[in-house]
């Protein structure tokens, strides 16, 4: 399938690196592709970033049939562009598509389309460490039909934006609030897929957390409300007795690409890694007896985010001395070195553009 390119007649200005926030500085172009049952995926094109029209009856508005991904492109010192684990993101997108009854994508084709789009928007890639070009592929159901079934038509988009740090704290430890009244997902549902409804379900608890001065919500399991699952925008890791512990993928936890990367590096470094059930009570007990030494999250947006405080009910624990832990820093340095090209990519995680 040929990709038609229509260039924007007017172009925007990328904010200065120091002024970059997250998710607002969109580039000049986007990739779009349509799906119909009799045509499959078709009409692939790169066109100016713009609003588009849809029927108010489009099924995505009423039944939430939508999936998305998040990944990044980085500019290296020798002026190359690095995509970090992009193929893995599209593989995960196809898993989400299968779970939400959405037609799967040809990974080689959409990866090529992404490379063309990113190359076209190269000037939007910031160059300061900690900044990047955020990439958001997504698919939405477009059938104008008010009935509960899978849509027969879809749109696939890739949009881009220049970004800085995800958290206002930067790499400083963040504060996390554990919800006792809300759950994010249940096994057998769609918690393991990157679908819009999972994030809608997190908003109420997220607002409560922010009002109390916390950056994110830590979710417990839906059945017993005792086992840790994940944090709003990242998977979670604990260092207990020198062991790297993270919740096992139970069917209600998003299988994070950065999570996989952390585990792979830890095993390469000879660390003991345990993917298992871990209760919130165990974490507080480990804090009390001094065996909990670090907590950090992993995700595309923040890469690695140290955690300095956890609140559960009336109890609060503090981790470390208010500065990033040495293990979190080691993972952050290793991952960003691969992403920005200052270290060898021994894991074959990077695809180079130009």
N, C-alpha and C positions, 0 to 999 in steps of 0.2 A: 504494500500500500504506500503510495506517495504521500509525503507530507507537504502540503501547500503552505507557503510562508507569505504573510502580508505584513509589511513593516509599518510601525506606527509613524504617522506624519508629525506628531508632537511627542516629545520625550520629556520625562521628568528628571529631577536632580536627586542624586543619592545624598542623604544626610551625611554629615561628617561622622567618622567612626565614633567619636566621643559622644555624639548626640543620639546614637542609635538606641532605640528601645527594642521591643519584640512585637512583631506581627502587624506593623502599620506602614512600613516603607515598601510598598509594592513596586515591582519592576514594570517595564513598559509593555511586555508581551506575556501571553499565556498559551498553553497548548490545550486544544479541545478535540474531542473525538466523540462520535455518536454511536449508539447501538440500537438496532432494530432486529426483531426476530428473523426477518427474511433476508437481512443483509449482514448480520453480525456487526462487529466493530467496523466503522467506516468514516469517511469524511474527516480524516486526520488533518489538523491544520495548526499552525502557529499564527496568532493574530494579535492585534493590540489588546492589552488588558482593558476590559470595559465591563459595564453592567450587561446583563442579558435578560430577556423576557421569558417568562414561563406562565403556564396556565395556573390560576389559583387552585385548580383541582389536581395539580401534579401530586403524585402519590408520596413523594418525599416529605411534603408538608403535613400529611395526614397520618402516615404509617411509619415514618422514620427510616425508610430504606436508603441508607447512606453509609458509606465507609470512607476512610481516609488514611493517609500515612503522613509521616513527618521525617525528613532527612535533611542533610546539609551538604553544601559545596563550600570548599575552602580554597583560598588563594595561597600558593606557596611562595617562598622567597625567590625562586627562579621563574616566577610568573606562570606556573602551571595551575590547573584547576583540579582539585581532588574531590571526587564523590566518595563518601564513606559508606560502604556496605549497601549501596543502592539496590543491587540485585536482591539482597536479603529483604529489603523493605518491600519490593514488588512481590516477592514470594509470600510474604506475610499478607500483603494486600489480597492476593489470590485466595489465601486461607479465609480471610474475612469475607471475600466475595462469595465463596462457597457456603459459608455459614449464614449469609444474608440473602441467598438466592439471587445473586448478581452474576452476570456472565464474567468469566475470568479473562484476564488480559494476556496477550502475547508478551512475555517479559522482555525478550530481545528487542521487540519493536518499541515498546514504551521506554525502555532504557535508552535506545537510540534517539527517540524523540526528546527525552529529557536532556541528553547531551547536546542536541542541537539548540534547544531552548536556552540552556545555561550558557553555552558559547555565545549565543546572540546577546545575552544579557550580562556578559563578562564584566562590564564596567560597574555593575551593581554589587559585585562581590567585594566586601570590605577586606582590608589586609591586616588589621590589628589583631593580635592574639586575643581570643575570646569573642571575636565577631565572625560572622559567616553569612552565607546566603541560605536562608531557610527555604525548603522545598515542600510544598503541600500538594500531593496528588489526592484527588477525591472523585468519587462516583456518586451520582444521585439518580433516583428514580424519577422519570419525567411523564409517565402516562397520566393523562387527565381523567382519572377514574376514581370514584368514591366507593370502593369495595376492597375488602381485605384479600389480597392476593399479591404475588410478585408482579412487579411492573414488567411490561413488554418492551419498554424503551428506557434508555439510560443516557446520561452524559458523563464523560470522563474529562476532568480538567487537571492541569498542573499549573499552579501559580507560585510565584517566587517573591520573597521579600528579604531585604537586607536587615540583619538583626545583630543586636548586642547581647548582653547577659539576660537570661530569662528571669532570674530573681533579682530584685533590687539590692539584695545583700551581696550579689556577685558570688565570689567563691567563699565568702564568710559563712559560717554555720547558720542554718535556718532553724526555725522553731516549728514543730509539728504538733498538731492536735489530733487526738484519737477520738473518733466519733463513737459514742455509745448508743446512739439512737437511729443512725442511718446505716444502710449497707449499699455498696456499689453494685454488686452483682452476685449471682448464685450459680453454682455448678449446674450445668445443663442448659444455661441461658446463653447470653452473648458476651459474657465478661471477658472471654479470651480473644474477642475480635475487636478491631479498632473501628467501632461504629458510633455514630453521633449520640445515640440514646444513652450510652454509658456515661458520657460526659454531662448530658442533661441531668442524669440521676445524681451527679456529684455536686451540683451547683448550690443546693440549699445548705448542705453541710460546709461547703467551701466558704460561703458567705458568713456562716457562724464562726468559722475559724478565723477569718480575716478581722471580724469585729473584735475578737479577743487578742489580736496581734500575732496570729500564727500564719505562716506562709502556705501551709498545705494541710490536708487531712490525711491521716493514716486510716485505712479501711481494715476492718475485721471481717471474718467470714460471716456469711449470712445465716448459717445454721446454728452455731453455738455462740457467736459474737465473742470469741476469745482468741482465735488464731489470726495472726497478722497476714494480710494479703499484699497490698501495695499502697503507695502514696499517690495522691491525685495525678501528678505529672511524671511519676517515675517509679521504678522498682526500688526495693529497699534491701540494704545489706547491713549486717551486724558483725562486729568482731567480738567474739566471746571465747575466752581462754585461748586466744591466738588463732581461733578457727573462723573462717569466713562463712557466715550463715545467711541464707536467703530463703524466703518461702518457696516451696516447690510449686510448680505449675499444676494447679488443681483443676483447671477448666474454667475458673473465674478470674484468672490473673492474666493480664496482657503479657505475652512472651516478648519482652523488650529486646531490641537489637543490641543496645548498649549493655543490657544485662548479660546477654550471651558473650559479649566482648570482655566484660569484667571477669566472668567465670573462666573463659579461655586463658586470659592473661594470668589469673591467679593460679591455675593449674600448671601453666608453663613455668611460673616462678616457684613452684613447689609448695604452695600454700595448701592447707587442708580446706576443702570446700564442701559444705553440706547444704544440699537443697532439701528442706524438710519442713514439716509443720513447726511453727514457733509461736508460742502464745504471748500475749502482751504481759501476762503475769511473769513469764520466764524472763522477759526483758527487764522488768522492774526488779526482779530478784537478782539478776545478774548485775544490775547497777548497784544494788545495795551491798552485794558481797565483793564488788570490785572487779568482777571478771568481764564486764562489758566495757570495752575500751574505746570503741568507735562505732558510729552509725553514719551511713551515707546512702544517698539515692543515686540511681543511674537512669539516664534518659537522653534522648536526642537533644532536647532543648537546652538542658543545663550540663550535659555530659556527666559530670560527677558533682553532687551537691552534698557537702558535709552537713550533718544534723547535730545541733548543739543542745537542743531541748525537746523533750517529749512530754506532753500533758495528757493524762488519762483520768477523767473524773476530777477529783480533788487533788490528785497526786501529780507531781512534776519531778522529772529527773533531768539532770544536766550531764552532758557527755563531754569529757575533755575540759580544756581550760578556756574555751571560747575562741580557739583558733582551729583551722582545719587539721584533722588528724594526719599522721604520716602515711597511713595506708591509703586514705582517700586521695591525698596529694600524689602518691605514687601512681595510682590508677589515672588520675587526671593528667598528669605529666606524660604518661605513656600513651594514652589515647590521643591527646591533642598533638603530640609529637608525630604520630602517624598521620593524623588528619591534616596537619599543616606541612607535612613533608620534611620535618627536621630529624626524623628517625626512619630507619628502614622499615618498610611494611613487610615484615616477615610472615604475616598471617594472610596476605593477599586480600585485604579488606578494601583497598583503595582502587578506584578506577580513575585513570588520568585523562583529562580532556585538554588537548592542545599544549 
